[in-house]
């Protein structure tokens, strides 16, 4: 009977240990996960207000502005359907430019401006992050369908 109690105690401690390790791992992952949202999803209030997430799209032409301190940059990100204003304090990647794909990680402020902690630019002429490509394709398809509906409903 003594050996059986030792085995039960060992199994019980093992189960408690696995449960504790799983809880710690899930807690750490939850704090580090940052989901991807398009500007359309941000405007539709699908993005969390108090959590870090990634925003991706194209930098809108003519919106890149540098503040007087030289480090703060403001620009707009679009998915060709909606646009979100972005503020970033830091040095932009060398390949960052207007009209190009970008993914920014940060939080949405109460004023509706996305305050980026990190900005990533695409690395060559052919590459676009998969999330950005699918978002742009979806927004383009919705725009084409919407314009077709408006055209067919107009009186001649």
N, C-alpha and C positions, 0 to 999 in steps of 0.2 A: 504494500500500500504506500510506503514511503517513496518508492521510485515513481509511482503514478502521480503523486502530488507534486514531485519535482518537475515532471514532464508538463503537467497542467500549468504550473507556475511559469515555466519557460515559455510555453505557448502563449500564455496570457501576456507576459512581458513583451514577446515578439509582436503580438497584435497591437499592443499599446505603442510600441516603438514605430511600427509601420504607419499607424494612424497619425502619430505626432509628426513624422517625417513628411507625410502627404500633406498635412495641414500647413506646415511651414513652406513647402514647395508651392502650393497653390496660393498662399498669401503673397509670396515673393513674386510670382508670375502676375498676379492681379495688379500689383503696384507698378509693373514694368510694361504692361501691354498698352500699346497705343494703336487704336483702330484708324483706318483710313476713311475719310469722308470727302466727297466732292463739294464744290461750292453750292450746287443745287441742294444737296442734303443739309448743308450748314444753314442755308436760307430757310429750309423747311423745318428747322429746329430738331433735326434728327441727331445732331452732334451734341455730346455732353457739354454742359456749361462749366463744370468745375473739374474736368479731367483733361489730361494731355491727350491729344489725338493728332493724326497727320492729315494735312490738307493738300490736295494735289490738283493740278490743272496747268493752264498756260498763263504766263505773265502777260497781262493785257498791254498792248502797245501804247506808249505815251503816258504810262502811269508811274514809272520809276522816278522817285524823288528822294534826294538825300537831304537830311536835316543839317542844320548849321554845325552840329558837333562832329560831323564827318563819319560817324559810325551808325547812326540811326537811318534806316532806309524804309521807305514806304512804297508799296506797289499793290496792284490788284491782281488777283488770281481768278481765272474764269474757266468754265467748262463749256463755253459757248451757249449756255442757257442762263446761268446766274454768275454773279461776280461777288467776291469777298475781298475786303480791304485787309492788307497784311502789314504789320509793323515788325521790323527786325533790327536788333541792335547787335552789330558784329560785322565781320568781314564776309562778303558774299563769295561764293565759289567763282573761280575764273571763268567757267562756262555759263554763268548766269547771265541771261539777257532777256530783253523783251521779246515776246512772241515764242519763247521756248518753254518746254516743260519744266515744272518745278514741283518738288514735294517739300512741304514745311512742317515741322513738328512743333507744337505749342498749344496754347489755350485760347479759347474765345473769351474776349473781355465783355463786360456788361454793356459796353458801347457798340458791340457788334464787330469790333476790329479783332482780327486774329493776331495774337502776339506770339511770334515765332521764337523758339529757342534755338532752332537749327534749320538751315535751308540747304537743300540738296538740289543740284542741277543735273540734267542729263549729261552723260559722258561723251557722246558723239552724235553725229547727225542722224543716225538711224534709230538710236535707242530712245524709248519712252517707257517709264515705269508701267507695268501691266495694268495697275489700277487706274492710272491716268488715261491710258489708251482706251480701256473699256468704258470709262466715264464719258470721254469725249465722243466715242462712237454712239453711246446711248443718247447723249444730249443731241447729237447731230440727227439721229434717226427720229427723235421726238420732234425736233424742229422741222424736219422735212414733212412729217406727217401732219403737223399743225399747219404749215403753210399750204399743204394740199387741201386740207379741210376748209381753210379760209378762202382759197381760190375757187373750189367747187361750189361753195355756198354763196358766192357773190353774184348779184344779178348782172346780166349782160346787156 
